[in-house]
Amino acid sequence: MDCTFAVYRFDPAVDRKGRYQRYVVPAESGDKVLDCLNRIRWEQDPTLAFRASCAHGICGSDAMVINGRVALACQKLVRDFNTANHFVIEPLPVFQVIKDLVVDLRPFFEKHRAVRPHLVTNGAHPEKERRQSAENQQFIEPALRCILCAACTASCPITRVNPNYLGPAALLRAFRYICDARDAITLERLRKLDDEDGIWGCETMWWCTEVCPKGIPVTKCLGQIKRLLKKEDSSD
Amino acid sequence: MDRRYDVVIVGAGLAGLRAAIELGEGARAAVISKVFATRSHSGAAQGGIGAAIANEEPDQWEWHMFDTVKGSDYLADQDAVEIMTRDAPNTIFELEHLGVPFNRTPDGRIAQRAFGGHTRDFGKAPVKRACYAADRTGRVILDTLWEQTLRMGVDFFDEHQVLSLIVDEGICTGVVAYELATGAVVAFHCKAVLLATGGAGKLFKTTSNAFASTGDGMALAYRAGAALEDMEFVQFHPTGIYKLGILISEAARGEGGVLRNADGDRFMERYAPVIKDLAPRDMVSRCILKEIQDGRGIGGQAFVHLDLTHLGPDVIGRKLAEIAGFAKTYAGVDVTREPIPVQPTCHYMMGGIAANADGGVMAGDSGTTLPGLFAAGECACVSVHGANRLGCNSLLDTLVFGRRAGAAVRDFIRTTPTPKPSDRFREQTESRLSRLMAADGTEKIGILMAEMQQVMMEHVSVFRQASGLQAALQKIRELRERSNRISIQDQGHCFNRNLLEAIELGHMLDLAEVVILGALDRKESRGAHWREDFPQRDDEKFLHHTMVRLSGRAPELSYRPVTITRFQPRERTY
């Protein structure tokens, strides 16, 4: 069957603003949206730019807007949409478009860095592994599923109005280290998030959770940070 | 544009990043990657990383070494395997110290599970040796190492494709790269280059590998005069999702999953009575295809079933969640209720750039190295996997030999003067690129690539024979001829994937030829290399490594003996 794709195009060398280009692609219901985009590039228009690598939802390269909703092109199949085989494909919102569906994610990764995303420990390492309870590891486990695709942060309504807001992805990574019992600077991490650009920017709108391609309960994890901060405040 | 560093690491997967950490903050290091670092294919590794830390059951590194050697069909160099398996426990503890969130035992130690070909007491029964974080072990290790390199302030050049190595009078002093976002050609001048570019699964039609896995580092080293070793050994993982090739981790069988044919029969019991579904990948892949050939594929089609229905939602949720998601998304299968349709999928290159245990790239058969050039991870062949790699040994390989290469590079740059950069190499590469951009042929890159993948799948995958290999060789050479008549339709300088694919195609055609030449020359069956016309292993004639290097413009074969220390070759049964 034929699927119609209206794809956002922007070439910085020639275009002053974005436009949409129509392609008709033969596809089967089980094909990924990414397969269709590849077919466009290989068979019709080699100038179409988008990112993709693993093609099965683990590398996080191909988050984009498919029929109005942020998703991974490799994780959505043609049959997942009731749009009479019509597709509108657009780049992630919030970020600046470099070309077509490719956006500049540098601000996203700068925010990631801002939460000190690494384990901090005191003293010498033990000879073998540090002990960590299975329960504690399972508690942070949802955050370990994150593939840094930026779907949540791009969808979050707050990131659109406050460019300084860390956003759900960076806060989720902060949760992963705050709640890791092996980490030594929990309080410092919490304090750093204690403002409107940090955890209190989150207004619990659930958009991040809704779009997460890995099914991470992002909003709940962020809620844990709020809970811990409130607990700290009440014990002060 | 020119940039100067002490060290340039090409590839931001586990081997490259582990090396970067080992270099420490004293070295000026750049990591160049064709994709953003966390998109590296190491992140797709699922099941685990092998180490005899004996947290769940008695285990020792000698057993791990034996299993690896036997798994390799006795082709691995045993001195290198000993280094890897002895280093393995320390490697795991180091990862834990860096923050890797492994699953835990009830008493808070690192949890372990069973994996294919890993046994206790030299083959008596399966052993729990794989350390894991659910079925996203590669993902969490990649994230952890990347975050450590951010902390250290390593310079990343993401979305840069390396076009050539700078080899000046026999010494490697840098690379020339192409910046995807701008089209700029950048020369990186340095004292040492470490290639850590991963595998080349995209040589084949059905693969678990990423679009980025096009063997660039192997091809670059080969073109610069380095030898490629044992390239004929290509691993087909038994359980890719039917038609798609998406990996379903061996951990699924490690946790108790079983393979069934059309009769519902657990057929691996017939082929490997002792360890059954946990036999090594080369065997299981052949068994699946044998069942299909004998008419016992499901519904007469080219797949069998991987049955996890008896494991229960708890085990699947805590340990196999990722693959359950893949099965649901791509095959519409709820693994707690239905079996997954699976078929073998191209997964891993046992061969690669001939390297020693410190990452030094071999220049000649006598063990001399190419100064300034190092290699580690899947793109290198040390050789620890021989003719067939065991599951869980690839992550281990990247980390053990990534660290050792990092240490060797650190020592190397201390005693090496800063080379005098010359513009010549960048200019040469720029003019090559201009010629490519200006080409006005009628051949289409996508079509050539598809034809290559098709012929490799048909004749050079699990079962091979002389006539098919000859036909494939002829086809690959014809494709190379045709690839001189392509045109680049995208004439832009921003995210020009069209140009990149032309470059990748060139790399893959070189490698495909080397794979086929090795496969033709090896008239025996060993590990993943199965010749239907020579179904026996022949230690008398073929217990050697195949080395291929460019002599002028033609590939030239030679051999290197296998290092055997503890375990003499024996018949390989499970």
Contacts between the chains, C-beta under 8 A, distances in Angstrom:
chain1	res1	chain2	res2	distance
A	11	B	492	6.4
A	11	B	494	7.0
A	12	B	494	6.0
A	13	B	492	5.8
A	13	B	493	7.2
A	13	B	494	6.6
A	30	B	330	7.9
A	32	B	330	8.0
A	41	B	446	7.8
A	41	B	497	6.7
A	41	B	498	7.8
A	42	B	444	7.7
A	42	B	445	7.9
A	42	B	446	3.3
A	43	B	446	6.7
A	46	B	445	7.8
A	46	B	446	8.0
A	46	B	488	7.8
A	46	B	489	4.4
A	46	B	490	4.9
A	46	B	497	7.4
A	46	B	498	4.0
A	47	B	489	6.9
A	47	B	490	4.3
A	47	B	492	6.5
A	47	B	498	7.0
A	49	B	494	7.3
A	49	B	495	3.8
A	49	B	496	7.9
A	49	B	497	6.4
A	51	B	35	7.8
A	51	B	39	7.9
A	52	B	211	6.0
A	53	B	35	5.3
A	53	B	39	4.9
A	53	B	41	7.2
A	53	B	210	4.3
A	53	B	211	5.2
A	53	B	212	4.9
A	54	B	39	7.5
A	54	B	41	6.6
A	54	B	43	7.5
A	54	B	44	5.2
A	54	B	210	4.4
A	54	B	211	7.8
A	55	B	210	6.8
A	55	B	211	6.5
A	56	B	44	7.5
A	56	B	244	7.8
A	56	B	246	4.6
A	56	B	247	7.9
A	56	B	326	6.1
A	56	B	330	7.1
A	57	B	325	7.6
A	57	B	326	7.5
A	57	B	329	7.0
A	58	B	43	6.0
A	58	B	44	4.9
A	58	B	136	7.5
A	58	B	139	6.5
A	58	B	322	7.4
A	59	B	35	7.4
A	59	B	38	7.5
A	59	B	39	4.2
A	59	B	40	7.7
A	59	B	41	7.3
A	59	B	43	5.8
A	59	B	44	6.8
A	59	B	210	6.4
A	60	B	38	6.7
A	60	B	39	6.4
A	61	B	35	6.8
A	61	B	36	7.4
A	61	B	39	5.0
A	75	B	329	5.9
A	77	B	329	7.6
A	77	B	330	7.6
A	98	B	181	6.1
A	98	B	494	6.7
A	98	B	495	6.7
A	99	B	492	7.9
A	99	B	494	4.7
A	99	B	495	4.7
A	100	B	495	7.4
A	102	B	495	5.2
A	105	B	36	7.4
A	113	B	150	5.8
A	116	B	151	7.9
A	117	B	147	4.6
A	117	B	150	7.2
A	118	B	98	7.9
A	118	B	99	6.1
A	118	B	144	7.7
A	118	B	147	4.6
A	118	B	148	5.8
A	118	B	150	7.5
A	118	B	151	5.0
A	119	B	98	7.0
A	119	B	99	3.1
A	119	B	144	7.9
A	121	B	97	7.6
A	125	B	93	7.7
A	125	B	97	4.4
A	127	B	93	7.5
A	128	B	53	7.6
A	128	B	93	5.3
A	128	B	109	7.9
A	129	B	92	7.4
A	129	B	93	5.5
A	129	B	96	4.2
A	129	B	97	7.8
A	129	B	102	7.7
A	129	B	109	6.2
A	129	B	110	5.2
A	130	B	96	6.3
A	130	B	97	7.3
A	131	B	107	7.6
A	131	B	108	3.7
A	131	B	109	6.8
A	132	B	101	8.0
A	132	B	104	5.6
A	132	B	108	5.6
A	133	B	104	6.6
A	133	B	108	5.3
A	134	B	103	7.2
A	134	B	104	4.1
A	134	B	105	6.9
A	134	B	106	6.0
A	134	B	108	7.0
A	134	B	111	7.6
A	136	B	104	8.0
A	137	B	101	5.9
A	137	B	102	7.4
A	137	B	103	6.2
A	137	B	104	4.9
A	138	B	318	7.2
A	140	B	101	6.4
A	141	B	101	7.7
A	141	B	134	6.9
A	144	B	101	5.8
A	144	B	133	6.4
A	144	B	134	7.4
A	144	B	136	6.7
A	144	B	139	7.4
A	144	B	140	5.4
A	145	B	136	6.8
A	145	B	321	7.8
A	145	B	322	7.8
A	147	B	38	7.7
A	147	B	43	7.6
A	147	B	139	7.0
A	148	B	38	5.3
A	148	B	143	7.9
A	176	B	101	7.8
A	180	B	99	7.6
A	180	B	101	6.9
A	182	B	99	7.4
A	214	B	325	7.8
A	215	B	325	7.3
